[in-house]
């Protein structure tokens, strides 16, 4: 069934954006912005979408998706002003890409399951990259991604051409190897080596997540939320004690933490 959409609402959003960027009566702040200054807000809005999903808050998700759509409209408007492209071009480009990358839906190809489709998707992307340029396998993985996300994409891209551990046991062994090297750097008291080895440990952990079909960003977001919830419980215990933080020894604070865990605080 073909979905319906209120095109008037979309047209109104484009009109609002144009007015905000109007040199005659627009918003001073919006007029000062560039692709570079808006990019951090775009990333922030994407994370807020993910946060609403994590919380299962569909009302908030609607608002956050609107904020993210506004970011797309903002970038498209600035590009239109520069004579590069406009919002219609953005929509046309993604339409063409989705049709091209789903020949099993919009063409006569067939795939057996999601795993085969994922493999075919990567093959199509490689074909597109090959047609566009002679760049290397990793060259178009964006450097502006969060470190965890970029590490995941780098690992996936390398794996797409066969450069990968054969199984999860291999990457688990690599994590152990990198931890041992980190311990050695710490024992040698070499700060630069410690930083480098810690990076290798993190990169290996990201690849372990990939082999376990886990999203490292989602795992870390969940861990962050769990820590924040438990810490608030510790904070409440400190307040209830009538003593300041400085008047609590580590053993007592640890007991508050254990209590937060045992009472089901995240």
Steps between C-alpha positions, in 0.01 A plus 500: 500500500635841403546716813331837521677818604388852574712680242367832630683440830825433317453805280437709811822373659696599190330842505589550867863410430514741207360778719751431778781539246347802329752787491208741537327421830640157574650373824848642572619175658379282211654738249842467664507122475705292257519129422786472749320677785176308450665157471541453880128571548418242233704239685342599831149465359582153365611395848181642650300288256695195618440598863122523448507155340703358789241638744208371293350851500309527171363846582853630549615305194253691285644831621861387464442372146357842421813664637716269289292571189548870564875443490467341155290794384753746644793344313298475181402866522860613541599284203218652295626849585845392380354372174605140573174309555166533679270285714337343192844389381568341839171307483563397139849375584385279788207372293736391225740343751228296671366374168851409386592323822177296526483312168330213684209734581487732200655265243509133410778384734428274795667458840446215743521695825629810679858369511509455123347845454766658724772330296342619174463854640874517568573364152285772344677766707838369385380511139386860553834598650684332217292682242550833672874494556810293557506571873605240755265277693500726808533839332136608518434398862424845651759629745236713673318199647529425868809289565296192591280525191796562269687205649197281432475619141872457441478142626195424287657653191821300544297185562307558177816418303596205722732676745352377829526240773338171394288476813419668830768297680767666288395852587462403867860381498601831342335688789709296744814567300438875497426504875833328563679760289321776694614346828856496366486868402362591844773300674762677287350837597486619138204743474497521121514121470222466760277731295576309179439161658177620662383603154582152371302345787198717422524424127516127575197526731305673224583216263399248766164677516473476123557124507236468773254708293503772765501876442783638718337844512177346631691286750686800634187717511330232707802476731504879538133502593547215746789680669305828517198329656707317759707809578181698567403230750840539669449876497164450672663279764763765567231766539294277731802440723520867591873498425691654211682304230833581662381343825445164331783252467534285184368188677174674594452641150562153359234363733253762369591391146445133580167589656399684181586192295320258732181709510471482123621850414559436130 
